[in-house]
Amino acid sequence: MNSYLLHFVGKLISLLVVSITSVFGAYQINNIETVNTNDNVNKSLNIVHTVIEYDTLIKRTSRLPLNTKKIIVQGVDGLVYEDKENKTVDVIKEVVHEVVELGTGPSGKHHGRLTAYGADCNGCSGTTACRLPTKKYHNLYKDGIVYNDTDYGEIRILAASHKVFPCGTIIKVTRESDEPFIGIVMDTGIAMRNAWDNEERIIVDLAFLEEADPQVRKTTSNNVKYNVLRWGW
């Protein structure tokens, strides 16, 4: 095969390759799927996402110790579409304003003695002295030695002087010999009342079902810290 013929065949092959590439390339281009990354395809380019920051609303309450805070409603930022004039076009997520309670009550920090009693103690009826928010009374035999509080869940029942700790008061009890626990004042006793009236001394009693429970004796502790988390119901 002479050089002229080789040159001609080479040209023909090159032209064929270009033609095939053009045909398949055009096919691929025409079949590329267009993916729109805009979440809101109906929105104009002049509309933008805008974050609406939540506000914090402060409610002062004497039910909480002085300067303590409790979040009642957790704040959540909102998200809206706004146009170029900063007018809301659509709300994507509603803003939720945070609500915080700020305590204005007494500080509620005390030291004292922790003791225990059984529902069958001398002079005890098993029914606690405090009336519940439902206007009923709690019976230790029937209802148990814990109370299911709307704010703190299941917590132990305490007896204390109501001049210091009104009914429904939530107390964090911390002693050296054991882990801290949370209790609610729902009962009282003459020893607690006399200690405060005569000496301004704090005694708190932890409720058990029976005086014979070995934990009744083991509960007795001195130098106990009482930190009020909520005053009354």
trRosetta pair geometry for C-beta under 8 A, 3 or more apart (Angstrom, degrees):
i j d omega theta_ij theta_ji phi_ij phi_ji
1 5 4.9 -112 -174 84 92 130
1 6 5.8 112 128 -56 114 88
2 5 5.2 95 59 9 73 101
2 6 7.2 -135 103 -4 39 90
3 6 5.5 -54 -146 37 36 113
3 7 6.2 39 155 -22 67 105
4 7 5.8 -55 -152 35 30 113
4 8 6.5 30 151 -20 64 107
5 8 5.6 -54 -149 35 34 112
5 9 6.4 34 154 -18 67 104
6 9 5.8 -54 -147 36 31 109
6 10 6.3 34 154 -21 64 106
7 10 5.7 -54 -151 34 30 114
7 11 6.6 32 152 -19 63 104
8 11 5.8 -53 -152 33 32 112
8 12 6.5 32 151 -20 64 107
9 12 5.6 -56 -150 36 33 114
9 13 6.4 33 153 -19 67 104
10 13 5.8 -53 -147 35 31 109
10 14 6.4 31 155 -19 64 107
11 14 5.8 -57 -150 36 30 112
11 15 6.3 29 154 -19 65 108
12 15 5.8 -56 -149 36 29 111
12 16 6.4 31 152 -21 64 107
13 16 5.6 -56 -149 35 32 113
13 17 6.4 33 153 -20 66 104
14 17 5.8 -53 -150 34 31 111
14 18 6.5 28 154 -17 64 106
15 18 5.8 -55 -149 37 31 110
15 19 6.3 32 153 -21 64 108
16 19 5.7 -56 -149 35 30 112
16 20 6.4 28 155 -17 65 105
17 20 5.9 -56 -148 37 29 108
17 21 6.2 28 155 -18 65 108
18 21 5.8 -56 -146 38 30 111
18 22 6.2 30 155 -21 64 108
19 22 5.8 -56 -149 35 29 111
19 23 6.4 28 155 -20 64 106
20 23 5.8 -57 -150 35 31 110
20 24 6.3 14 161 -4 68 109
21 24 6.3 -64 -143 47 27 98
21 25 5.5 28 160 -22 66 116
22 25 5.7 -55 -135 40 24 111
22 26 6.2 26 162 -20 61 107
23 26 6.1 -59 -153 34 24 108
23 27 6.6 24 150 -20 60 107
24 27 5.3 -51 -149 33 37 116
24 28 6.4 36 154 -19 68 102
25 28 5.8 -54 -149 36 33 108
25 29 6.3 30 155 -18 66 107
26 29 5.8 -55 -144 38 31 111
26 30 6.2 28 159 -17 65 111
27 30 6.0 -63 -150 39 26 108
27 31 6.3 3 159 -3 63 117
28 31 6.1 -75 -145 47 27 99
28 32 6.9 51 155 -51 65 89
29 32 6.1 -29 -154 -9 34 114
36 41 5.5 40 138 -98 153 116
38 41 5.4 121 90 -88 110 57
38 43 7.2 -144 168 51 125 101
40 43 4.2 45 114 -9 114 119
40 47 7.8 -72 95 98 135 130
40 81 7.1 -62 58 -85 173 143
40 90 7.9 172 -135 57 154 150
43 47 4.5 -105 -177 66 110 136
43 81 6.4 -123 -121 -148 138 146
43 89 7.6 118 -127 107 103 151
44 47 5.0 102 60 -7 77 100
44 83 7.6 35 60 -123 123 92
46 83 6.0 29 124 -158 101 76
46 84 4.7 -52 -179 -38 110 109
47 81 5.1 18 172 -179 115 108
47 82 6.8 167 -153 81 70 31
47 83 5.4 -39 -98 -97 78 59
47 84 7.9 -87 -76 -34 43 66
47 89 5.7 -42 -133 19 127 156
48 81 7.2 155 77 -150 27 63
48 82 6.0 -26 62 61 78 82
49 79 6.3 -13 -167 -169 100 100
49 80 7.6 146 -154 79 53 35
49 81 6.5 -43 -95 -97 48 60
49 92 7.4 -12 -131 0 96 150
50 79 7.4 155 78 -154 44 53
50 80 5.4 -25 63 67 94 83
50 81 7.4 121 15 -131 88 13
50 82 4.6 20 -7 1 137 122
50 86 8.0 87 -80 -140 164 73
51 77 5.4 1 -173 167 100 130
51 78 7.3 142 -166 79 50 51
51 79 5.9 -25 -106 -100 58 72
52 77 6.4 159 77 -172 53 73
52 78 3.8 -13 59 64 112 104
52 79 7.0 -149 16 -65 84 23
52 80 6.1 45 -26 0 117 108
52 95 4.6 -88 103 -61 116 133
53 77 5.5 -33 -112 -117 44 101
53 95 7.6 50 104 -134 13 131
54 75 3.8 175 100 -170 150 110
54 76 6.2 96 -49 58 142 29
54 77 5.7 -118 -18 -83 89 48
54 78 7.3 116 -67 -13 78 82
54 95 5.3 174 -88 -176 77 101
54 96 6.1 -20 -108 79 136 48
54 97 5.0 172 -166 -109 95 45
54 98 5.6 99 132 -15 129 85
55 75 7.7 -159 66 -125 27 131
55 97 4.8 -10 59 -135 80 110
55 98 7.2 -143 101 35 39 78
56 75 6.5 -67 -85 -56 74 144
56 97 7.3 -175 -85 -178 21 82
56 98 4.6 -21 -110 74 71 112
56 99 7.9 166 -160 -85 56 20
56 100 6.0 7 -175 2 102 119
57 97 5.7 59 -16 143 109 119
57 98 6.8 177 22 90 71 54
57 99 5.0 -21 67 -108 105 67
57 100 7.1 162 79 25 50 70
58 100 5.6 -26 -107 73 60 95
58 102 5.4 8 -167 -10 103 125
59 72 7.4 -2 35 3 130 144
59 99 6.5 16 -5 -174 117 94
59 100 7.1 173 26 87 75 43
59 101 5.1 -38 76 -105 96 64
59 102 7.0 163 77 18 40 77
60 101 7.6 122 -114 -163 15 63
60 102 5.1 -37 -101 72 65 96
60 103 7.9 67 -154 -179 65 2
60 104 5.0 47 179 -32 104 126
61 64 5.5 75 85 10 98 95
61 101 5.1 -22 18 -163 124 111
61 102 7.2 135 22 66 71 45
61 103 6.6 -44 74 -108 74 46
61 104 6.5 169 80 20 22 94
61 105 7.6 -20 122 -27 62 100
62 103 7.6 76 -131 -161 22 64
62 104 5.1 -55 -85 77 62 92
62 105 4.3 102 -172 -73 61 87
62 231 6.6 -60 138 64 71 140
63 101 7.7 -32 65 173 104 142
63 103 7.5 -106 77 -119 50 83
63 105 6.4 -158 39 -34 5 137
63 230 5.8 -3 159 -161 92 82
63 231 5.1 -152 -153 57 43 84
63 232 6.4 -100 -127 60 85 90
64 68 4.9 -133 165 75 111 106
64 69 7.8 86 156 -90 158 15
64 70 6.1 -156 -97 -4 145 118
64 101 5.8 134 -15 131 144 113
64 102 7.2 -152 72 146 137 19
64 103 3.0 -111 108 -91 97 101
64 104 7.5 71 67 15 81 48
64 105 5.9 166 80 19 33 111
64 229 7.9 -37 -133 166 76 44
64 230 6.4 -38 -95 -111 60 60
64 231 7.1 -135 -56 9 12 92
65 68 4.8 59 69 -1 85 128
65 103 4.9 25 75 164 34 157
65 105 5.5 -74 -104 77 30 98
65 106 6.5 -49 -130 93 75 49
65 107 5.5 49 -169 -164 111 27
65 108 4.0 -97 -96 18 124 125
65 109 7.8 84 -153 -33 151 77
65 228 5.2 133 -60 87 119 100
65 229 7.5 -68 -4 -120 112 17
65 231 7.1 129 -61 -36 61 102
66 103 5.5 -134 -90 117 9 104
66 104 6.5 29 -110 -151 65 22
66 105 6.2 -126 -49 74 63 45
66 106 6.5 -54 -24 173 103 14
66 107 5.1 -43 31 -83 113 61
66 108 7.9 172 12 5 77 90
67 102 7.3 -15 -129 -172 31 89
67 103 6.0 -45 30 68 20 97
68 102 7.7 158 79 -155 40 45
68 103 4.1 31 48 6 81 138
68 229 7.8 -149 156 -145 163 51
69 100 5.6 -9 -165 -179 105 113
69 101 6.9 151 -156 80 51 56
69 102 5.7 -15 -101 -101 77 64
69 103 7.2 -119 -63 -2 35 87
70 100 7.0 152 75 -160 39 65
70 101 4.6 -10 59 55 94 106
70 103 7.8 76 -5 -46 98 94
71 74 6.0 52 157 -82 130 65
71 98 6.8 -50 -144 -168 101 103
71 99 7.4 112 -165 81 57 56
71 100 5.5 -35 -102 -103 57 78
72 99 4.3 -51 67 101 107 106
72 100 6.8 -178 11 -97 84 22
72 101 5.7 83 -38 -24 113 98
73 96 6.7 -129 159 163 113 106
73 97 7.3 49 102 92 129 57
73 98 6.0 -176 93 -146 80 39
73 99 4.0 57 29 25 103 103
74 96 7.4 37 92 112 60 128
74 98 6.4 -25 -170 -115 24 90
75 96 6.1 177 -148 99 40 80
75 97 6.1 -22 -116 -169 93 26
75 98 2.9 -52 -48 -50 106 101
76 93 7.7 -96 139 152 114 118
76 95 6.8 -176 92 -154 71 45
76 96 4.0 40 38 39 97 110
77 93 7.9 56 107 101 62 123
77 95 6.3 -35 -167 -119 31 88
78 91 7.2 -39 -179 -156 119 97
78 92 7.9 139 174 65 73 75
78 93 5.4 -170 -150 99 57 77
78 94 5.5 -53 -116 166 113 21
78 95 2.9 -73 -27 -56 118 78
78 96 7.6 138 -61 -6 88 54
79 91 7.9 116 86 -169 53 56
79 92 4.3 -46 102 70 99 116
79 93 4.3 46 33 36 94 101
80 88 4.9 -42 170 -133 143 103
80 89 7.6 142 165 44 92 62
80 90 6.7 170 -162 88 72 46
80 91 5.1 -35 -108 -110 92 55
80 92 6.1 -171 -96 12 30 83
81 88 7.1 102 76 -161 56 59
81 89 4.4 -57 104 62 105 104
81 90 4.4 27 34 47 118 88
81 91 8.0 -118 21 -62 74 21
81 92 6.8 98 -27 -35 81 102
82 86 5.4 -2 176 -143 132 39
82 87 6.3 147 -154 67 79 30
82 88 5.7 -45 -96 -93 77 45
82 89 6.4 164 -112 0 20 89
83 86 7.3 -77 70 -7 60 14
83 87 5.2 -8 39 54 103 87
83 89 5.5 99 -39 -51 90 116
88 91 6.7 20 178 -65 127 78
91 94 6.2 38 166 -78 130 65
105 108 7.0 42 111 -40 109 113
105 228 8.0 -90 107 114 129 137
105 231 4.8 -155 -168 -6 168 147
106 228 7.6 48 88 51 91 152
106 231 7.3 107 39 -83 87 140
107 228 7.9 124 122 43 42 111
108 226 7.8 -105 165 125 74 85
108 227 6.5 76 122 -169 97 44
108 228 2.7 -93 -173 39 134 119
108 229 7.9 -162 133 -25 152 24
108 231 7.0 -132 -83 -69 129 96
109 225 7.6 -23 -162 -167 82 92
109 226 7.3 151 -156 85 36 63
109 227 5.7 3 -108 -110 73 71
109 228 7.4 -113 -56 15 41 83
110 164 7.4 43 -69 178 162 132
110 202 4.9 110 156 -55 132 162
110 225 7.6 147 84 -160 47 47
110 226 4.3 -14 66 62 94 111
110 228 8.0 57 4 -27 99 96
111 202 6.9 153 93 44 34 131
111 223 6.4 -21 -170 -147 113 48
111 224 6.8 147 -159 73 59 45
111 225 6.0 -30 -102 -100 72 55
111 226 7.1 -176 -86 16 21 84
112 201 6.4 131 -129 172 101 68
112 202 2.8 -101 -73 86 150 100
112 203 6.0 -140 165 -69 124 33
112 204 6.5 105 93 -5 129 91
112 224 5.8 -40 73 62 58 94
112 226 6.3 -1 27 -9 106 125
113 195 8.0 -117 41 -153 117 160
113 201 7.5 22 7 158 107 106
113 202 6.9 163 25 98 63 67
113 203 5.0 -16 69 -110 100 76
113 204 7.5 174 88 27 51 65
113 220 7.6 -7 179 -160 97 74
113 221 7.1 173 -157 88 57 49
113 222 5.4 -22 -108 -109 84 63
113 224 6.4 111 -125 17 14 113
114 173 6.5 91 -98 -166 140 128
114 175 6.1 -83 21 -71 144 135
114 203 7.9 161 -91 -158 22 57
114 204 5.5 -23 -112 70 69 93
114 205 7.9 150 -164 -94 56 25
114 206 6.5 32 -179 -23 101 110
114 219 6.2 -104 131 157 101 89
114 220 6.9 174 94 -139 67 29
114 221 4.6 8 52 52 106 93
114 224 4.5 81 -22 -46 107 166
115 191 7.6 -26 49 108 154 146
115 203 6.3 4 7 -173 113 102
115 204 7.4 166 31 85 68 43
115 205 5.2 -27 80 -106 89 72
115 206 7.3 -166 98 16 37 78
115 219 6.5 90 -172 104 27 107
115 220 5.3 15 -114 -103 66 79
116 205 6.3 128 -118 -165 20 70
116 206 4.5 -35 -105 63 84 90
116 207 7.5 -169 -156 -62 76 9
116 208 5.8 40 173 -11 115 114
116 215 6.9 -117 167 124 174 77
116 216 4.4 -151 100 -143 122 60
116 217 7.7 -90 51 -32 121 19
116 219 3.7 81 -31 55 126 150
116 220 7.0 -103 8 -53 89 66
117 121 4.9 -35 -173 -41 103 150
117 124 7.1 158 155 -70 121 147
117 159 6.7 -11 32 22 131 140
117 189 6.9 145 -30 -74 162 154
117 205 5.0 10 -1 -180 110 126
117 206 7.6 156 21 70 64 44
117 207 6.5 -29 69 -111 81 51
117 208 6.9 -175 92 31 33 84
117 211 7.1 -27 -167 -97 54 82
117 216 7.0 76 -97 -141 13 112
118 121 5.2 141 63 -48 72 83
118 124 7.4 180 97 52 60 161
118 207 8.0 98 -123 -165 23 58
118 208 4.9 -46 -99 83 67 93
118 209 6.3 -5 -152 103 88 28
118 210 4.5 -10 -147 160 138 16
118 211 3.5 -120 21 -52 136 53
118 212 7.1 35 -71 12 162 52
118 213 6.3 151 -91 12 113 104
118 216 6.1 -43 -46 -89 94 142
119 124 5.9 -167 -179 138 37 135
119 126 4.3 50 177 -113 112 75
119 140 3.8 -159 -96 89 132 138
119 141 5.8 174 136 -52 157 78
119 145 7.7 -127 -44 -83 114 96
119 207 7.0 50 -63 -169 81 99
119 208 7.2 -125 -14 97 76 47
119 209 5.4 -28 13 -150 116 41
119 210 7.1 -35 38 -67 81 37
120 124 6.4 166 -163 74 6 121
120 126 7.3 16 -70 -71 54 95
120 209 7.6 32 -9 152 97 55
120 210 5.7 4 24 -125 120 61
120 211 5.8 -104 76 -7 90 96
121 124 4.2 75 58 -9 80 130
121 211 5.4 120 -86 -71 71 117
126 139 5.4 34 132 -163 97 83
126 140 4.9 -127 -164 46 72 94
126 141 4.6 -6 -167 -13 141 105
126 142 7.8 93 147 0 124 82
127 137 5.1 37 -172 138 109 131
127 138 7.2 147 -154 84 60 44
127 139 4.9 -33 -95 -100 72 76
127 140 7.5 -142 -75 2 23 78
128 137 6.3 -174 59 -174 74 89
128 138 4.7 10 23 67 123 96
128 139 7.6 -145 0 -84 77 27
128 140 6.9 108 -47 -44 88 90
128 157 6.7 -110 -88 -172 141 136
128 159 7.8 -152 -138 -87 93 91
128 186 4.4 1 174 136 155 97
128 187 4.3 -101 -144 -76 90 91
128 207 7.9 -45 -90 -90 109 153
129 159 7.7 84 14 -128 116 97
129 162 8.0 -116 108 -46 132 131
129 167 7.7 -130 100 -94 85 116
129 186 7.4 151 50 147 66 52
129 187 5.1 107 14 -140 92 52
129 188 4.9 -48 40 23 156 91
130 137 7.6 148 86 -130 43 77
130 138 7.5 8 72 20 85 106
130 162 8.0 156 -83 -96 101 126
130 167 3.6 154 -131 -137 124 122
130 168 6.8 178 178 -36 147 69
130 185 7.1 112 -43 127 151 70
130 186 4.5 -118 41 -157 127 55
130 187 6.6 -103 -1 -64 95 36
130 188 7.9 108 -44 -18 87 92
131 135 6.0 -5 174 -146 118 37
131 136 7.1 150 -158 76 76 18
131 137 6.0 -60 -109 -81 59 74
131 167 7.2 44 43 160 56 163
132 135 6.9 -54 73 15 72 16
132 136 5.2 -12 42 65 116 70
132 137 6.8 175 -6 -98 92 22
132 138 6.2 101 -53 -40 117 92
132 186 8.0 7 -81 -137 79 114
133 168 7.5 76 -49 -99 93 137
133 233 5.2 155 -70 -165 103 145
138 143 5.1 -107 -161 71 79 153
138 147 6.5 -42 -119 -98 159 111
138 157 7.2 -162 116 -111 147 143
138 186 5.8 -7 42 167 139 142
139 142 4.2 36 89 34 120 105
139 143 5.2 117 61 5 64 100
140 143 6.8 -58 -98 58 16 81
140 144 6.9 -56 -160 122 49 10
140 145 5.8 36 -150 -84 96 68
140 157 7.2 -136 -100 63 98 157
140 207 6.0 -136 -114 176 132 129
140 209 6.3 178 150 -109 108 61
141 209 7.0 100 -99 -144 57 94
143 147 7.9 32 141 -98 119 71
145 156 6.6 -5 141 -143 90 75
145 157 5.6 -126 -173 26 58 110
145 207 4.8 -169 -146 110 97 102
145 208 6.1 5 -111 -119 155 28
145 209 6.1 -105 -45 -50 121 75
146 154 4.8 29 158 -174 133 94
146 155 6.3 153 -156 74 87 21
146 156 5.9 -54 -105 -93 73 42
146 157 6.7 -155 -105 -23 21 87
147 154 7.2 163 79 -142 30 52
147 155 6.1 -30 60 63 79 75
147 156 7.9 44 16 152 81 7
147 157 5.6 96 -21 -76 107 92
147 184 5.4 -78 58 52 134 138
147 186 6.3 134 -47 -41 152 151
148 153 6.5 -41 -147 -172 67 41
148 154 5.2 -23 -96 -84 69 70
149 152 4.5 17 77 49 129 84
149 153 6.3 -10 56 35 78 17
149 154 7.7 171 16 -78 73 18
149 155 5.8 -7 3 19 120 116
149 170 7.0 94 -159 -90 171 119
149 184 6.0 157 -64 -66 131 148
151 170 7.2 -87 80 -52 125 158
151 230 6.7 98 73 -45 159 159
152 155 5.3 13 116 -35 119 135
152 170 5.8 140 -17 -134 151 141
152 182 5.8 -123 178 133 141 147
152 184 7.6 168 62 -61 135 112
152 229 7.4 92 -77 98 137 146
152 230 8.0 -144 -31 7 123 133
155 170 7.3 37 102 -135 171 95
155 181 7.7 150 -151 162 83 89
155 182 4.7 -66 -132 105 125 92
155 183 5.7 174 157 -113 105 29
155 184 5.3 101 94 -17 122 99
156 181 6.2 39 9 139 128 129
156 182 7.4 150 27 92 83 47
156 183 4.3 -46 78 -106 89 93
156 184 7.5 168 84 19 43 69
156 206 6.2 -4 153 -151 135 96
156 207 6.9 175 176 46 87 87
157 183 6.7 107 -148 -161 2 98
157 184 6.3 -37 -113 66 51 82
157 186 5.0 -57 -149 41 100 123
157 187 6.5 63 159 -4 107 111
157 206 7.9 118 83 -161 55 52
157 207 4.2 -14 85 28 102 139
158 165 7.9 -28 106 119 126 153
158 171 6.6 -30 22 42 165 125
158 173 7.8 158 -87 -51 140 135
158 183 4.1 86 -34 144 116 133
158 184 6.4 174 22 77 94 28
158 185 5.1 -50 82 -92 103 54
158 186 6.9 111 54 20 53 71
158 187 7.0 -156 112 42 35 88
158 204 5.5 -16 -169 -177 121 106
158 205 6.6 136 -166 73 65 53
158 206 6.1 -34 -108 -100 73 52
158 207 6.9 -138 -85 -11 22 92
159 185 7.3 92 -126 -146 17 73
159 186 7.6 -61 -82 68 58 55
159 187 3.6 -50 -94 95 91 99
159 188 5.3 165 -167 -94 90 15
159 189 5.0 58 147 -14 138 102
159 192 6.1 -158 132 -20 89 152
159 204 7.1 153 76 -166 51 56
159 205 3.9 -15 58 62 103 111
159 207 6.7 105 -22 -61 95 92
160 164 6.5 -91 152 71 113 106
160 165 4.4 17 101 52 140 130
160 169 7.7 -68 60 62 139 127
160 171 7.9 88 -32 -16 157 154
160 185 4.9 -64 34 -123 114 118
160 187 7.9 99 10 79 53 60
160 188 6.5 -56 69 -109 31 71
160 192 5.3 -163 -152 -168 33 146
160 202 7.8 -7 -149 -161 109 84
160 203 7.5 177 -128 94 69 53
160 204 4.8 -15 -89 -114 104 80
160 205 7.1 -171 -64 22 54 74
161 164 4.8 62 84 16 102 102
161 165 6.7 101 73 29 57 82
161 188 6.6 81 -105 -140 29 108
161 192 4.6 -161 -47 144 75 95
161 193 5.0 136 -112 -95 95 49
161 195 7.2 -134 -42 63 130 89
161 196 4.2 -42 -24 5 177 147
161 197 7.7 -174 -134 -31 141 79
161 202 7.8 -123 24 -127 114 59
161 203 7.7 82 -21 55 101 75
162 165 6.6 -78 -117 78 37 56
162 166 5.7 58 -164 -116 82 42
162 167 6.3 -3 -124 -38 117 74
162 185 7.4 151 -98 153 71 133
162 188 5.6 -56 -27 -81 97 138
163 193 7.4 98 3 -132 113 76
163 196 5.8 172 65 124 121 146
163 197 7.5 102 21 -70 158 79
164 196 5.7 -136 -29 -120 120 150
164 202 6.7 -163 151 -109 172 93
165 169 4.3 -131 -172 58 88 154
165 171 6.7 -26 -132 -53 142 128
165 185 4.5 162 133 -58 118 163
165 204 7.8 37 13 -102 155 108
165 228 7.3 -167 -115 -98 96 116
166 169 5.4 118 61 -42 61 109
166 185 7.1 132 93 86 29 136
166 231 6.4 57 39 179 113 79
166 232 4.3 -12 94 -81 126 95
167 185 6.1 -132 -121 109 33 95
167 186 6.6 65 -149 -118 83 43
167 232 6.5 43 75 -131 55 75
167 233 6.8 -6 111 -33 84 96
168 184 6.6 -22 -148 -172 33 106
168 185 6.8 -34 31 68 19 83
168 186 7.5 67 -67 -86 43 72
168 230 7.6 -69 139 116 84 109
168 232 4.6 45 76 -173 112 43
168 233 3.5 -84 -147 -59 170 65
169 184 7.0 157 78 -154 42 59
169 185 4.4 17 51 23 92 122
169 228 6.1 -49 -177 -136 109 107
169 230 6.5 -176 -150 94 48 66
169 231 5.6 -13 -113 -137 93 40
169 232 5.7 -2 -67 -52 72 36
170 182 6.4 1 -175 -175 96 106
170 183 7.6 166 -152 88 53 38
170 184 5.5 -26 -99 -99 64 78
170 228 7.0 107 79 -162 59 61
170 229 4.4 -56 105 65 110 101
170 230 4.1 45 28 39 112 98
171 182 7.1 163 84 -153 43 59
171 183 5.5 -19 63 65 92 84
171 184 7.5 162 18 -93 77 28
171 185 6.8 67 -9 -37 116 95
171 204 7.3 -121 96 -129 162 158
171 226 5.3 -23 -166 -162 124 92
171 227 6.8 133 -162 66 67 41
171 228 5.7 -39 -101 -98 73 55
171 229 6.9 180 -97 9 18 85
172 180 5.8 16 177 176 94 123
172 181 7.7 177 -152 93 58 26
172 182 5.4 -32 -99 -98 64 77
172 226 7.5 146 73 -158 54 41
172 227 4.4 -21 59 65 104 99
172 228 7.9 -149 18 -68 76 9
172 229 5.8 86 -26 -39 96 112
173 180 6.3 165 83 -155 49 71
173 181 5.6 -14 57 63 100 73
173 182 7.3 166 13 -99 80 23
173 183 5.8 23 -15 7 123 113
173 204 7.1 -141 -106 94 125 150
173 224 6.4 -9 -165 177 88 119
173 225 7.5 148 -159 80 39 59
173 226 6.2 -8 -104 -104 66 69
174 180 4.3 -23 -95 -99 77 106
174 224 6.9 155 78 -167 49 68
174 225 4.2 -12 62 60 104 107
174 226 8.0 -161 26 -68 75 29
174 227 7.0 30 -2 0 112 110
175 178 5.6 28 73 43 104 86
175 180 7.8 148 17 -94 57 57
175 221 4.4 28 -148 137 142 163
175 223 7.7 113 -138 89 73 70
175 224 4.7 -29 -89 -113 92 91
175 225 7.6 -171 -71 23 44 71
176 221 7.2 178 35 -163 79 125
176 223 6.8 21 -18 92 117 113
177 221 6.0 -145 22 -107 119 127
178 181 7.8 -19 124 -16 114 106
178 221 7.9 -116 16 -63 106 154
182 229 7.1 -15 -136 7 115 146
183 204 7.8 133 79 166 147 132
183 206 6.9 -110 -102 -114 155 85
185 188 8.0 41 -177 -70 100 76
187 205 7.3 -73 92 78 115 113
187 207 6.6 103 17 -70 145 123
188 192 5.9 -128 -162 68 71 133
188 193 6.4 56 171 -49 114 104
189 192 4.9 92 61 8 81 104
189 193 7.0 -156 93 -4 40 89
189 205 5.7 38 10 0 139 153
190 193 5.7 -58 -144 41 35 109
190 194 5.9 32 160 -18 70 109
191 194 6.0 -56 -141 39 26 108
191 195 6.3 31 158 -25 62 108
191 203 5.9 -72 130 101 95 153
191 205 7.5 98 70 -57 116 125
192 195 6.0 -54 -148 31 26 112
192 196 6.8 14 158 -8 60 107
192 203 4.9 -137 -107 82 66 97
192 204 7.0 64 -117 -95 122 33
192 205 6.3 -100 -55 -12 123 106
193 196 6.3 -66 -155 41 30 102
193 197 5.9 20 157 -14 69 116
194 197 5.7 -60 -134 44 30 107
194 198 5.6 5 175 0 69 118
195 198 6.8 -65 -132 47 15 94
195 199 5.9 -49 -170 49 55 106
195 201 4.4 -86 172 78 96 95
195 202 7.1 123 123 -114 126 2
195 203 4.5 93 30 1 166 115
196 199 7.4 -80 -111 61 13 63
196 200 5.9 33 -156 -120 55 36
196 201 6.5 -131 -81 54 44 46
196 202 7.0 45 -82 -90 95 46
196 203 7.8 -127 -37 24 83 82
198 201 7.9 -29 76 19 77 100
202 226 6.4 -128 161 12 153 145
204 224 7.4 -110 39 96 114 144
204 226 6.6 134 -25 -91 146 136
206 219 5.3 -134 47 -166 131 150
208 211 7.6 136 82 -81 115 28
208 213 4.6 -124 165 42 145 150
208 215 6.3 160 -97 80 143 106
208 216 5.5 -110 28 -77 152 93
209 213 6.7 103 54 -46 75 133
210 213 4.9 127 72 -31 85 90
210 216 7.8 -105 101 -39 58 133
211 216 6.0 48 -158 -85 44 176
212 216 7.7 109 71 12 8 136
213 216 5.0 109 74 -25 85 98
214 217 6.5 -55 -170 36 50 102
214 218 6.3 37 143 -12 76 116
215 218 5.2 -64 -140 48 43 111
215 219 5.9 60 158 -43 73 97
216 219 6.1 -48 -157 13 24 115
217 220 6.5 -39 -174 2 42 111
221 224 5.3 95 104 -64 108 111
228 231 6.3 37 168 -71 135 73
